[in-house]
């Protein structure tokens, strides 16, 4: 008896494949449509990034190898601007002043912000108080600088009036080489500490309460709990805060420009002010561009070292 094997119908098979293709095409088309919509939303940000960041960065790197002022065309001079930086005493003085400001600003701002965050977490539960801490940060930095510049004025400032009323000698807060950088650091700490405190407070909110309950049952004191639980679990947030505040501190400019202008002498001429004076004061855009590139490299290295050694991408919270 012969067995007859039925072969598949090519017409039917083709119809089934066609149906599968038609079923797959709407999904693929939908994904392409979603991609086009996503690109449409991203396009304005990309235009802004290219126009206001990428193009100026590339042009700045190019100008750093040239001698250029706005009155003429760039002249290629190679690495002469970079070699001149190493023997520029004003550059190294500006870096020293900037480091002094960063140390004061970061030290006081981090400690005060951490204290405020702990108070908000354990004592002050009011949303109004948390919002009030953020108010100085919402005011433009130039306005804050002008406000404190008038309040700390040597002759008519209310702070010096109070100091004089107490029988103490007046202080030239912005006019003294000794007080200029500490005063600028104080102004910026006052403005930014509320915002920094809210960032740390958000990190405190992410720590589970049961961790503190277990520590309490074990008889751990508040001090031991803080150093053994709160600080290790808060490390990723603190590293983020430190990276943001350190980079922001290195870029201080507006407070200095409004209050001291880099003086007295060079006591408050930070690196950003030095770059500005070279570019727009002396019209040496090539050298200013080289300073900017060096400054960018320094900031990148500082951020990398912080993330690497403080282990910002690791958390003890499992």
Secondary structure by P-SEA (a helix, b strand, c coil): cbbbbbcccaaaaaaaaaaaaaaaaaaaaaaaaaaaaaaaaaaaaaaaaaaccaaaaaaaaaacccccccccccccccaaaaaaaaacaaaaaaaaaaaaaaaaaaaaaaaaaaaaaaaaacccccaaaaaaaaccccccaaaaaaaaaaaacccccaaaaaaaaacbbbbccccccccaaaaaaaaaaaacaaaaaaaaaaaaaaccaaaaaaaaaacccaaaaaaccccccaaaaaaaaaaaaaaaaaacccccccccccccccccccaaaaaaaaaccccaaaaaaaaaaaaaaaaaaaaaaaaacccccccccc
